[in-house]
Amino acid sequence: MNAITIAALREQAGEKPLLAAIHAQLQSRATRTTKTGKPYLELAFADATGHFPLKIWSDSPIYQQADALPAGKVFRVEGKWTQNSYGLEGRDLEFHQPDEQALSDFFAGDPAIREKQDRDYAEIQQLCAAIADPRLHSLCQQFFVQLGDRFRRTAAAKRNHHARRGGLVEHVAQMMRSAAALSPVYPELNRDLLLAGILFHDSGKLWENSYPEHGFTQILSIHGEMMGHIPLGIELVNKLWRDLTELPEAATWNALTPSTEDARLHLLHLIGSHHGEHQFGSPVLPRTPEAFALHYIDNMDAKLEMLRDAYTQTQEIAPNIFERVFPLPTNLVRPLPVFVVPMENPEDPETPA
């Protein structure tokens, strides 16, 4: 059988067993214990389209084999798959080593996702190139030069939304499109500042949720673990800003309005306040129009991405009602279809001429 992606497996698996194979990289393996003291393995697998945990119970015939699988390796996993509110479950599983061609295709990533992320990255660059403020413009360009490759292989999160290699590019691009559409509606928004803030708001995740050049297992970074992405993003902007002020063209910035220091401070505020509340990790609360706009744009894009994923994973428990998917707070309801204007039938004699 041909292997499918993890995203496709999530979409196709349901209550009835689905016979399918996937190619996936083993991110981690941990031994857990049930409430009754029964041990089981929890394997975390990933590919270019996403990731999922897989439980192997101690009475499974493949328990010993699964316990010996080396983390970081790619496996072909065949089995009968079902999906419920607890996620994907596999039965009659078999683990195989993929051949060289399969490995090459796997590390190249899903073609559709790769093409989308290429388009998103190009649009991010295009929107940033149009920033008129020379300080914010230069800062964005310096970011692309120094960290563009790392940015392109970073996830927006470890789980919940855009939690895949390149997911941060998708998230930032969609947020920028929203900001570009909203700016004419709310002219009090500083478009240059808002676009730069969106680019840098999650830039600390380059050390918190990044991936190696070849692979789909997120790198654990001591800086990401000990600092978190908001302080790291602030530190990154300050470092790039100091470097830019030493360039010859920066001498002309002293005469600009608003001042260079004000521009830097407002940009840092967007990074520090974008989670919106202290309890969610923001050291400060939003205090400017751009800070409020960025927070809500960020939250909206994350929530809609979670909804898209949830509809592909959850089960219909009653007509048009779907079982809740964490971290969403409630059961979902099937969306209302877009209204379609009925076509007139020219052969209907009752249709007015």
Legacy VTK file of the C-alpha trace (Angstrom):
# vtk DataFile Version 3.0
C-alpha trace
ASCII
DATASET POLYDATA
POINTS 353 float
0.000 0.000 0.000
1.140 3.575 -0.670
2.056 5.666 2.365
-0.055 8.711 3.220
0.794 11.757 5.326
-0.127 12.252 8.964
-2.531 15.022 7.944
-4.240 12.668 5.488
-4.412 9.963 8.148
-6.152 12.384 10.514
-8.648 13.315 7.825
-9.421 9.743 6.743
-9.388 7.816 10.023
-12.659 7.501 11.908
-14.605 4.970 13.926
-14.183 2.244 11.314
-10.620 0.851 10.991
-8.612 2.332 8.126
-5.856 0.146 6.672
-3.021 2.561 5.902
0.711 3.151 6.081
2.596 6.315 6.957
6.219 7.388 6.862
7.007 9.238 10.087
9.967 10.291 12.189
10.013 9.141 15.801
10.312 12.320 17.865
10.388 10.744 21.303
9.522 7.644 23.286
8.415 7.586 26.915
7.182 4.913 29.312
3.950 5.862 31.052
1.731 4.153 33.617
-2.057 3.888 33.677
-4.096 4.607 36.813
-4.085 0.870 37.529
-0.281 0.680 37.311
-0.143 -0.895 33.855
2.848 0.365 31.822
2.540 1.564 28.232
4.681 3.390 25.680
3.846 6.784 24.218
5.569 7.360 20.904
5.526 10.784 19.256
5.669 10.684 15.445
5.952 13.577 12.981
6.209 14.388 9.301
5.985 17.572 7.231
2.228 17.827 7.750
1.976 17.391 11.515
2.529 15.061 14.457
0.626 12.735 16.770
1.158 10.539 19.859
0.748 6.773 19.570
0.172 4.540 22.597
1.542 0.979 22.668
0.147 -1.125 25.508
2.348 -3.559 27.412
0.337 -6.590 26.264
0.802 -5.671 22.596
2.944 -8.143 20.595
5.044 -5.220 19.297
5.691 -3.660 22.724
9.320 -4.827 22.925
10.039 -3.814 19.340
8.503 -0.365 19.900
10.487 0.067 23.116
13.708 -0.435 21.158
12.971 2.014 18.314
15.660 4.720 18.190
14.405 8.293 18.414
15.068 10.457 15.371
14.773 7.590 12.884
12.142 7.398 10.151
9.843 4.369 10.013
7.129 3.038 7.787
4.231 2.335 10.147
1.489 0.075 8.820
-1.708 -0.791 10.639
-5.436 -0.395 11.099
-6.193 3.120 12.289
-9.147 4.595 14.139
-9.702 8.029 15.624
-11.742 9.247 18.589
-11.692 12.121 21.077
-8.362 10.831 22.450
-6.691 10.963 19.028
-5.364 8.365 16.614
-5.132 4.729 17.643
-3.386 1.971 15.718
-3.914 -1.798 15.823
-2.044 -4.675 14.180
0.878 -2.309 13.787
4.079 -3.122 11.919
7.264 -1.040 11.868
9.550 -1.208 8.834
12.642 0.591 7.603
11.821 2.665 4.479
14.069 2.384 1.440
16.376 5.169 0.248
13.867 6.621 -2.217
11.156 6.712 0.429
13.536 8.475 2.831
14.471 11.032 0.187
10.807 11.744 -0.544
10.044 11.970 3.158
12.695 14.583 3.935
11.686 16.608 0.871
8.353 17.149 2.608
4.809 17.221 1.351
4.832 19.006 -2.056
1.574 20.883 -1.459
2.692 22.231 1.926
6.130 23.123 0.576
4.564 25.061 -2.306
2.203 26.908 0.041
5.014 27.849 2.415
7.121 29.107 -0.506
4.233 31.374 -1.567
3.699 32.540 2.008
7.368 33.375 2.504
7.460 35.346 -0.759
4.377 37.321 0.335
5.930 38.070 3.731
9.008 39.445 1.982
6.852 41.473 -0.400
4.816 43.062 2.393
7.939 43.855 4.403
9.638 45.348 1.346
6.788 47.875 1.166
7.391 49.153 4.724
8.157 52.876 4.365
9.837 53.484 7.729
13.542 52.945 6.896
14.343 51.611 10.372
11.627 48.976 10.404
12.316 48.183 6.753
16.031 47.623 7.411
15.287 45.551 10.505
13.029 43.185 8.546
15.534 42.825 5.721
18.329 42.069 8.160
16.155 39.383 9.751
15.634 37.693 6.363
19.356 37.796 5.602
20.526 36.421 8.934
17.683 34.113 9.948
15.469 33.539 6.914
16.378 29.869 6.549
15.796 29.156 10.234
12.520 31.095 10.114
11.326 28.913 7.230
11.771 25.706 9.217
10.242 26.879 12.506
6.822 25.901 13.855
4.375 28.375 15.360
3.839 26.079 18.360
4.695 22.690 19.805
1.036 21.673 19.489
-2.451 23.090 18.896
-1.852 25.316 15.823
0.641 25.471 12.942
2.684 22.889 14.864
4.718 21.714 11.895
7.950 22.549 10.138
7.402 25.912 8.422
4.189 26.535 10.344
5.445 29.894 11.610
5.762 31.157 8.036
2.149 30.147 7.349
0.978 31.820 10.574
2.894 35.065 9.973
1.805 35.302 6.338
-1.874 34.911 7.223
-1.562 37.469 10.021
0.105 39.925 7.640
-2.661 39.473 5.086
-5.200 40.224 7.814
-3.273 43.308 8.942
-2.965 44.585 5.366
-6.733 44.185 4.912
-7.586 45.848 8.250
-5.237 48.818 7.992
-7.403 50.785 5.511
-10.490 50.056 7.650
-8.772 51.399 10.789
-6.588 54.296 9.594
-5.354 54.970 13.140
-3.229 51.817 12.853
0.439 52.313 11.963
0.674 49.756 9.138
4.495 49.718 9.060
4.715 49.055 12.790
1.971 46.426 12.725
3.567 44.468 9.873
7.000 44.555 11.523
5.435 43.529 14.823
3.776 40.530 13.187
7.076 39.427 11.663
8.866 39.605 15.014
6.100 38.745 17.512
7.001 35.026 17.514
10.617 35.375 16.377
11.813 33.893 19.670
10.309 30.612 18.522
13.299 30.245 16.210
14.941 28.925 19.405
11.839 27.408 20.977
10.133 25.548 18.087
12.721 25.175 15.337
13.716 22.107 13.325
17.035 20.816 11.972
17.816 21.285 8.300
16.793 17.682 7.647
14.060 16.294 9.833
10.691 16.881 11.457
11.600 16.608 15.125
11.698 19.944 16.939
15.034 20.869 18.469
15.159 21.291 22.235
17.070 24.491 22.980
18.340 25.505 26.410
17.568 29.129 25.516
14.030 28.268 24.494
13.458 26.236 27.650
14.882 28.793 30.071
13.773 32.041 28.433
10.679 31.441 26.307
9.916 33.040 22.981
8.781 36.483 24.190
12.030 37.431 25.996
14.031 35.839 23.167
12.131 37.889 20.567
12.798 41.090 22.492
16.483 40.201 22.774
16.680 39.422 19.046
15.148 42.754 18.019
17.466 44.662 20.347
20.491 42.833 18.912
19.503 43.494 15.292
18.646 47.110 16.141
22.035 47.756 17.736
23.781 46.286 14.703
21.764 48.501 12.341
22.519 51.698 14.268
26.218 51.127 13.597
25.728 51.245 9.818
26.549 54.530 7.979
22.973 55.040 6.733
21.722 55.007 10.318
23.194 58.473 10.827
20.242 59.952 8.931
17.752 58.343 11.315
18.376 60.956 14.020
16.293 63.501 12.101
13.319 61.189 11.554
9.916 61.484 13.209
8.882 59.527 15.197
12.245 59.109 16.837
14.280 55.967 16.379
14.032 55.161 20.069
10.225 55.483 19.995
10.042 53.176 16.969
12.161 50.564 18.741
10.175 50.817 21.980
6.797 50.457 20.248
8.017 47.420 18.328
9.268 45.793 21.532
5.896 46.479 23.134
4.156 44.515 20.375
6.345 41.489 21.105
5.930 41.757 24.859
2.152 42.215 24.850
0.998 39.941 22.019
-0.386 37.194 24.300
-2.783 39.796 25.656
-2.837 38.751 29.320
-0.306 38.182 32.088
-1.669 34.683 32.727
-0.852 33.696 29.153
2.768 34.825 29.387
2.778 38.471 28.344
4.971 40.563 30.670
2.908 43.645 29.734
-0.667 44.191 28.544
-1.462 45.809 25.172
-1.384 49.614 25.453
-1.476 50.832 21.814
-3.826 50.311 18.855
-1.233 48.181 17.096
-0.728 46.012 20.195
-4.456 45.300 20.501
-4.745 44.630 16.761
-1.772 42.253 16.727
-3.074 40.315 19.731
-6.508 39.765 18.216
-5.170 38.970 14.737
-2.798 36.436 16.290
-5.536 34.874 18.393
-7.995 34.718 15.500
-5.558 32.996 13.157
-4.565 30.467 15.826
-8.191 29.672 16.699
-9.300 29.273 13.071
-6.361 26.960 12.402
-7.386 24.872 15.431
-10.940 24.730 14.078
-9.756 23.569 10.646
-7.735 20.806 12.271
-10.523 19.871 14.669
-13.104 19.292 11.938
-10.743 16.804 10.280
-10.098 14.890 13.518
-13.308 14.813 15.513
-16.324 12.541 15.267
-19.936 13.557 14.614
-21.758 12.643 17.842
-25.178 13.947 16.748
-26.474 15.488 13.536
-24.201 18.474 12.770
-22.579 18.296 16.241
-18.952 17.204 16.645
-17.120 16.014 19.709
-14.906 18.567 21.458
-11.216 18.638 20.501
-8.719 20.013 23.039
-7.876 22.889 23.553
-11.149 24.202 22.112
-13.651 24.735 24.956
-16.811 23.140 23.533
-18.303 20.723 21.031
-18.223 22.040 17.480
-21.183 22.569 15.164
-21.019 22.088 11.418
-20.466 25.504 9.761
-23.263 27.082 7.727
-22.532 26.587 4.016
-22.032 29.666 1.856
-25.251 30.790 0.182
-25.385 29.949 -3.522
-27.690 31.979 -5.751
-29.982 29.520 -7.571
-29.611 29.476 -11.329
-32.635 30.313 -13.439
-33.846 27.526 -15.699
-34.405 28.967 -19.195
-36.557 25.942 -20.110
-38.948 26.469 -17.194
-42.119 28.032 -18.684
-42.937 29.701 -15.377
-39.621 31.589 -15.351
-40.262 35.252 -16.270
-38.708 36.310 -19.552
LINES 1 354
353 0 1 2 3 4 5 6 7 8 9 10 11 12 13 14 15 16 17 18 19 20 21 22 23 24 25 26 27 28 29 30 31 32 33 34 35 36 37 38 39 40 41 42 43 44 45 46 47 48 49 50 51 52 53 54 55 56 57 58 59 60 61 62 63 64 65 66 67 68 69 70 71 72 73 74 75 76 77 78 79 80 81 82 83 84 85 86 87 88 89 90 91 92 93 94 95 96 97 98 99 100 101 102 103 104 105 106 107 108 109 110 111 112 113 114 115 116 117 118 119 120 121 122 123 124 125 126 127 128 129 130 131 132 133 134 135 136 137 138 139 140 141 142 143 144 145 146 147 148 149 150 151 152 153 154 155 156 157 158 159 160 161 162 163 164 165 166 167 168 169 170 171 172 173 174 175 176 177 178 179 180 181 182 183 184 185 186 187 188 189 190 191 192 193 194 195 196 197 198 199 200 201 202 203 204 205 206 207 208 209 210 211 212 213 214 215 216 217 218 219 220 221 222 223 224 225 226 227 228 229 230 231 232 233 234 235 236 237 238 239 240 241 242 243 244 245 246 247 248 249 250 251 252 253 254 255 256 257 258 259 260 261 262 263 264 265 266 267 268 269 270 271 272 273 274 275 276 277 278 279 280 281 282 283 284 285 286 287 288 289 290 291 292 293 294 295 296 297 298 299 300 301 302 303 304 305 306 307 308 309 310 311 312 313 314 315 316 317 318 319 320 321 322 323 324 325 326 327 328 329 330 331 332 333 334 335 336 337 338 339 340 341 342 343 344 345 346 347 348 349 350 351 352
